[in-house]
Amino acid sequence: MKICIIGAGSTYTPELVEGIINKRDTLPVTELVFMDIDERKLNIVGSLCQRMIEAAGLPCKTELVLNDYAYALKGADFVLAQIRVGKLPARVKDEKIPLKHNLIGQETCGIGGMFKGLRTIPVMMKIVKLMEEHCPDAWLINFSNPSGMIAEALLNYTNVKMMGLCNVPINTIDGIKRSMNLPDANIEYMGLNHFAYITKIEANGKDYLQEALNAGLNSESMKNIPASGFTKEQVAAIGAIPTCYLEYYYFQDSKLEHLKNAPRTRGETCMAIEEELLEIYQNSELHVKPEQLSKRGGARYSEVAINLVNSIWNDSGDVQVVNVLNKGAIPFLKDTDAVEVCAKIGRNGATPLPVTGVITDHMKEYISQVKAYERHAVKAAIYGDKEEAMRALVINPLVGDLKTASACFDEMLEAHKDYLPQFFKEEK
């Protein structure tokens, strides 16, 4: 089995390698290709990963490939994508520029998230085109953000076999299991990437959701999101357990204030953590994933990504939360909408499970609104269409105002000009 990691210079990559080592009994990886466009990071991270594989005694050929997608993809069974177009400096712009316009600056929500999508989707489309040529039967597992928008684009505008992934679901679900002392609970996760709710907690033939709501349980906060926290009364009003990214939507004012007053953006913090990690990774004696990696907000990526690869390869039929086409799972959305739901995983991919837990009118309306935003934003990304981008932004609950959206869009378009060629087509 050949796995190709695109964006392998990411400091997250040792997570993936750890996952492959842990699954060695069921996942016969014989070839692992690390591909990136950043030579320094590829060499540092790739060398650590090679040492990890060697130390584990894994009979696996490894190769570091610089900027040659076609060669790296050739004959792959799985392609794991974790790219960041424009690297972390682009993320910092996504965070800082909106704040000047009194908008939340965040890498996956609001206008910052849209710009990350506008930069990333065309590159992912190119990767898919090369996959069709060099590994037409491969599965693409994407955890580049914004994962939901990318799934929306690739599943509707290409024929690639793909699923989108995020580590929020597994952390949320496990946090609830611990909080309620229900280790074997079947937990229903429903919505869109970074916009989802827990709609059912089933154990011993009983639904414990109401009990969780009465207790004021909310999702465990992620490392990279400052918690503002939902009160018991607020969770009860929603009628389901909101996941952590929903704090940006339900507490916009306090989130905006927090971001404005923060000494630096999350992107700047990540740059510092990244440099610290790269320094640690260079230690030639190091051959395990260092503890400091958990600070980066990517906890359990390896588990999530490699569990998914393992389940497809072994046709396991277990249930995982993935970004896939809806196909009726969420009854009020289109079949062709990319959603983040529980799905049965096997060699033919993911079969989304119908949502049977609580769906309130409030959740329907809010999710439908954010989904409409994603549809327009994807069209804007693919066609370089500013009008579509404006339609997206006025629907987006974190933007809404056309004048503000237009001013912020123009400034961000100029700032990211190098990575948005679709908006700067030469006049014929």
Buried (B, 14 or more C-beta within 10 A) or exposed (E): BBBBBBBBBBBBBBBBBBBBBBBBEEBEBEBBBBBBBBEEBBBBBBBBBBBBBEEBEBEBEBBBBBEEBEBBBBEBBBBBBBBBBBBBEBBBBBBBBBBEBEBBBBBBBBBBBBBBBBBBBBBBBEBBEBBEEBBEEBBBBBBBBBBBBBBBBBBBBBEBBBBBBBBBBBBBBBBBBEBBEBEEBEBBBBBBBBBBBBBBBBBEEEBBBEEBBEEBBBBBBBEBBEEBEBEEEBBEEBBBBBBBBBBBBBBBEEBBEBBEEBEEBBBBBBBEBBEBBBEBBEEEEBBBBBEBBEBBBBBBBBBBBBBBBBBBBBEBEEBBBBBBBBBEBBEBBBEEBBBBBBBBBBEEBBBBBEBEBBBBEEBBEBBBBBBBBBBBBBBBBBEBBBEBBBBBBBBBBBBBBEEBBBBBBEBBBEBBEEBBEBBEEEEE
